[in-house]
Amino acid sequence: AQSVSQHNHHVILSEAASLELGCNYSYGGTVNLFWYVQYPGQHLQLLLKYFSGDPLVKGIKGFEAEFIKSKFSFNLRKPSVQWSDTAEYFCAVLTNFGNEKLTFGTGTRLTIIP
Amino acid sequence: EPEVTQTPSHQVTQMGQEVILRCVPISNHLYFYWYRQILGQKVEFLVSFYNNEISEKSEIFDDQFSVERPDGSNFTLKIRSTKLEDSAMYFCASRRAQGAREQYFGPGTRLTVT
């Protein structure tokens, strides 16, 4: 069965610092990859997604992620974080394209210090 | 922009009681999901629903759980006899159609079983 690992459980950064959150998945076939964000008290929102094509995908709010197939990774990056980026970030993988159920990682809590 | 809504935001119940968690998916969406997140753990798939029937369920989704779309707008998750370990955040999600892979999530219902 597929699985998703997010090794950073809690990341604390100062504003303007660069961010990289790790995401690795285990599945040998075709995958679709997602990053969701959950701001305090709000619902899960899609940050970005990879289906095919250019492995470097850009999402909302200045986030981007790179799909590296050989490393089974889909790390999330942002060159300069803001206090408003404080949230929980979830990586998810879709492998069953019929039913489309998502398999999530454990999430990374990001705290930005002003 | 249309959103998935869930009620209540927080439900406290005693062990052994029945609870019904309610979701209103986005109106033209056809696929519906429930996920849950136990505190400190990953978001886990529970069940998917399409064309008025369950299309897939996880091993968590045992006979104590049921789902229903009673009136064409609501999508409910019922737990017949709650256990302490059912305490979690429950997320509803919906997806527009086959091939549209993005799932839109609701804000979640926090279920506390005492």
Interface residues (C-beta under 8 A of the other chain):
Chain A: V4 N32 F34 Y36 G41 Q42 H43 L44 Q45 L46 K49 F51 F90 A92 L94 N96 F97 N99 E100 K101 L102 T103 F104 G105 T106 G107
Chain B: E3 V4 Y31 Y33 Y35 Q41 K42 V43 E44 F45 S48 S55 E56 F91 A93 R95 R101 E102 Q103 Y104 F105 G106 P107 G108
